[in-house]
Amino acid sequence: MKLIRQIDVYAPEYLGKKDVLVAGNKIVALEDQLSGGYEELIVEEISGEGKLLTPGFIDAHFHILGGGGEGGYHNRTPEVTLSQLTTAGVTTVVGCIGTDGEGRDMTALISKARGLEAEGLTTYVYVGSYRLPVKTVTDSLIKDFLTIDKIIGIGEIAVSDHRSSQPTFDEFARAVADARVGGMLSGKAGIVNVHLGGGRRKLELLDRVVEETEIPITQFYPTHANRTTELLAACIEFAKKGGTIDFTASEDPDFWEKTDGEVRFSKALKQLLEAQVSLDNFTLTSDGQGSLPYFDQENRFIGMGVGSARSLLVGIKEAVQKEDIPLDIALRAVTSNPARVLKLDQKGRIAVGKDADLCLLDKETLEIDTVIANGTIMVQEKQVKVWGTFEQILNN
């Protein structure tokens, strides 16, 4: 058992100063002050002085196997390690495959997800990659949902991008329909994670499915909404209609703003709030370990970056410190909102009965101090307490 004493709690709504009691992997008490009932138990006390408590971060778009390859074999990015996630505050991660669905496949993706789960995190995956038709694990997409617990959606399906499979409307609509039915039958989100490129068609295929079929706008989860100013404007209109949009964080927003025309998360969120979009309809993900290639005007590859889970906190801090966005609103992007979209009922909130996924942040700097995943302290006072299986061996 762990007792976090007198800490400012953001659930993500601000609840004031509380005592929080964790037993096993659950939050079992949340009170102004806990004064007894556990004296005979072994309880580890953690001081909340100078800190604030948030739900563990949910990174709903992460290339846990690595990504890339657009610049050739040597541009394949490496797999993520446990501490790269935990030191960034991530306690739940959703793995995906991007451009290269041949050199990396679903068996490897699910195996990596299970490995991270064995090391202490909560993990899920999207089935598929940039290309349609989706390469399934079983003989049908719906059966994948029904038989493989890790699969909660499809993606990242690429549209409006020179690297996509240039899917037809019918091809795209059928995949969305199968994801919807598979999700309904299995009790999962069945979400369609859509990679938005910088092409002129923007969200055209998504809009057509909503307008021409009975599939609701909530079935879609388009990502990279802040790729360009034009795409951001289109995505804000999509969100105003009831869709959820996903912003991509950057560890170096100055570089990508100048080099690639990307709108940094803090400014994008400010625009979304000014447009009076619902506070439920946005999230932030890192595109972690994914390659971040940039191309010239003829779409020729000219350089490469690598996504990092650390970018989530960079975005949150900038939103609060540079744009004066309240912390409880910014935190929704990586806590309660992705939990709702992905139907992760035990995640994304600090409440009795929820999973004990928690981050303690420094109240002044918002830097991560301590991370608890499923009740286990993974990082404490900025020091890694639980390493991935081979991390220390490889680091030495």
N, C-alpha and C positions, 0 to 999 in steps of 0.2 A: 504494500500500500504506500501511496505517496500523498502527502498533504502540502499543497502550495498555499502558503500563508499570506493573507492580506496583499493581494495583487490586483491591479486594475484590469478588469476583464472586458475584452472585446469579443463578443460571442457569435458573429462579428459586431452586433450592436453593443454600444457601451453599457455595461451593467453596473459600473461602479467598482468599489474595492470589495473583494470577496475572498473567502477561503474555498479552495477546490480540493476535493478528496477523490483520489483514483484508487480503485481496487482491481487488480488484474489488468484487463485491457479496457475497462469502462470508467466513465465518470459516475461516481455514486453519490456525491453530495456537492452542492453549490450554495453556500450560505454566506450571509454577512460575516458571521463568525461561528466556527465550529468549536464547541466547548466540551465534547465528551462522547462516550459511546464506543471508543476504540482503544481505550487505555491498555488493554491486555494484548493488543495486536502490535506487531512490528511495523512501525510507520516511519518512512523517511520524510523528514520535513524539508521543504524548499522555501527559502525566503523570497517574497515578492517585492522586497524593497527596491525601489528604483527601476522596476520592470513593469511590463504589461504582458497580458496573456492573450493569445489569439488561437483560433483553431490551426491545426497543422495545414500546410498549404497543399492544395490539389493541383498538380500539373497535368492537365488533360490533353496534352499533345507533346509527346516526348519520344525521340528516336533512341530508345534504350539499347538497340543493337548497333547504334551508329547510323549514319546516313551518308549522303554524298555520292561521289563518283562522276559528277558532271564534268570534272576536269581530268578524268582518266582514273585508272586503278589506284594510283597513289593518293587520290583525293577522297578515298573512303575514310570517314571519320570513325573513331574508336567507340566501343561500347561504354556505357556509363558505369561508374562504380557506386557502391552504396553511399560512401561519404560525400560524393559530389552532390547527391540529392539531399542527404540529411543536414549537411552544413548550410544548405540553402533553405532549410525549413520545410522541404517537401516530405510529406508522410504518405501521400497517395499519388501514384503516377499511372498514366495511361499510355501504353506503348503503341507506336505505329511504324509503318514502313512508308517511305516516300518515293523518290524517283526510281530507285532500283529495287524492283520486286522480283528480280531473278537471282542476284547474288545474295540476297537475304530473303528468307521465306517465313511463313507463318509458324512452322515447327520451331524454328530458331527463336522467333519472337516470343512465342508462348513459353518456351524453355527459359529464356532470359527473364521473363516476368515471374515465373515460378521461383527462379533463383533469387531474385530481389525480395520476393515474399518470404522465402526461407530465411533471409538475412534480417527481416523485420519490418518491411514496408507492406503496404497494401497496393496491389497491382491489378490492372486490367489491360486489355488490348482492343484495338480496332482490327478487323479482318480486312485485308486488301492492301492496296498501295495507290500510287497515282492513277493507275490504269484500270479501265473497264474492258471486258467483264472482270469482276472480282475473282481472284484465285482463292477458292474456298479450301478449307481443310477437309471437310466431308464432301459428299457429292451435291450439296446444295447450300445456299446461303442460310436459308431458314433452319436447316438441320444444324449448321454451325452454332447458331444461337441456342438451340435446344440442347445440344450435347456438350458444349465446351463452356465451362463456367467463366473463363476469363474474357470471352468475347462479349462486349456490350454495345458495339456499333460497327460501322464500316468506315474505311477511309485510310489515309487521307486521299479522297478522290480529287484529282486535279482538273480544274476548269480554267478557261481564260489564260492559258499558259502554253508556251511553245513546247514544254516538256510533257504535256498531258497526252492522253490517247485520242484527243479530239472526239470525245463521245458524242453520239447523236442524242437527240432528245429522248427517243424511245428507249435507247440503251440506258441512259441516265435514270429515266423515270422508273424503269423496271427494277434497277438495283435499289432505288429508294423504296419502292413498294415492298420488295422482299425484306429489306431491313426493318421496315415498319411492322410487317406481319411477324417476322422472326422475333422482334422485340416484344410484341404483344403476347405471343405464345409463351415466351420464356420469362416474362415479367421483368424484362430489362429495358434499357432506354431505347435500343434500336436506332441510335442516333446516326446521322450521316455527316461525318466530319469532312468538310469540303475545303480543299486547298484552293485559295483564290490567287491566281496569278495577276500580273499587271496588264493583261490584255484588255482590249476595248469592250469585250462582251461582259466583263465584270460578273454580276450575279444573274445573267440572262437565263441560264438553264434552271436555276432555283426558282426564279420568278415564274417561269413558264409552268413548272410542275405545280406550283401553288395555284396559278390561275386556271390551268387546264385540266387538273385532276382533283380528286377529293383529298389528297394528302395535305395535312396542315403545315403551316410554316414552321411550327415547332419541331418538325422532324429533322430540320437542318441545323448544322453547327458549323457555319463557315468561319475559317480561320485566316489569319494574316490581313484582317480588316483594315489595318493601318499601313498597308504596303505603300500606298500613294494617297495624295490628297483627294484625287478623283474617286478612288475606290472607297476611301473612308466616307465620303459624302453618300455614295450609293449604299454602303453598309448601314449608315445611320438611318436612311430611309427604310431599309429592310427591318431594322430593329424597331422603328416607330410603328411598323405594321404588326409587330408581335414576335418577330424572330429574335433569336439570340445570336450575337456576333462575338467573335473571339479576337482579341488583340494579341499581337506577338511582341513579347518583351525583348529588350536588347540590353546586354551588359555594357555596351558603349553606344548609347543613343545618339551622341554627337556625331560619331563616325557615320552611322547609317543614315542619319538625317541629311548629312552633307553629300555622302557618296551615292546613295541609292534613292534619295527622295522620300524615305520612310518618315511617317509622322510618329514621333515618340509617344509612348503610351500616355504619359501625363497630359499632353496636349490633346490627344485623341479622346481621352476620357472627359476632359473639360468640354470639348465640342459636343460630345454625346449628352452630357448633363445639361448643357445650354439648350439642346434640342428637346429637352424634357422627355427623353427616352426612359422607360421604366428601369428602376434600379436593379431589377432582376435580369435584364436582358443583355448583359455583357460579362465576359470573362477575360482572363489574361493567362496565356501559356508561354512557355519558354522556347518551344521548338528545339529543346535541348538535344545536344549531340548531333543535331541535324546540320548538314552543310548549309552555309549561308552564302551561296554563290552570287556574284554580281556580274552583269553582262553589259556589253556596249549597246549602242542603238541598233546594231544588226544582230543582237542576241548572241554575240560571240563571248565566250567565257573569258573573264579577265582577272578574277580573283576569288578568294574563298575565306569565309569566316566559319566559326563553329558555335552553335547555340549552347547556352549554359543555363542551368537551373538558377544560378545566382542572379540572373537578369530579372526574375520575378520581384525580388526585394528592391532592386534598383528602380523598377517601375513604381512600386508602391511608395517608396521614399520620395521620389520625384513628384508624384501626384500630391503628396501631403506637403512637402517642403517647398516646392516651386510653384504649384498651382493652387495651394490652399484648399485642396479637396479634403474633407473630413476623413480621418483614418478609417472610420467604420464603413464608409462608402467604398474607399479604395480596397479595403480588405475583402469585400464581397467578391471581387474579381477572382480570388484564388481560394475562396472558402465556400460560402453558402451557395453562390450562383453555380459554379461547376457541379456541386453536389446535387443541386436540383436538376440541372440539365441531364446529368448522367444517372439519375435515380439512385444515388448513393445515400440512402436514408440515414446511415449511421455516421456520416462524415460531414465536415464543413461547418459544424456548429459546436459551441460549448454549452452543453445541457446535460442534465442527469439522464443516464441511459445511453448517451452517445459514446462512440469509441474515444478512447483517451489518446487522441492525436493532438498535440499541443505544442505551441511555440512560445517561449519567453523571450521578449525583445527588450532591449534597453529603452527606457522611456524617453530619453533625450535624443539618442541617435537613431533609434529603430533598428539597430544592428541585432543580429540573432545571438542570443546568449545560450539558451538551452532548447533542445528539441526532444520531445517524447513521442514515440510512434507505437501505437497499440499498447500503451502503458509502460514501454521500456525506454529508459533514457538513452538516446543515441548520441546526443551531443550535450555536454554540460560545461557551463562557463567557458564556452567557445572551444572546448577540447573534445575531440572525437572519442567517444567511449565504446562504440561498437563499430568495428571495421568490417568491410566486405571480406569474403573468404580469402582472397589472395592479395588484398591491397597492401598490407604491410610487407609481405614477401617481395612484391614487385617494386615497392617504393625503396626497399633496401638494395 
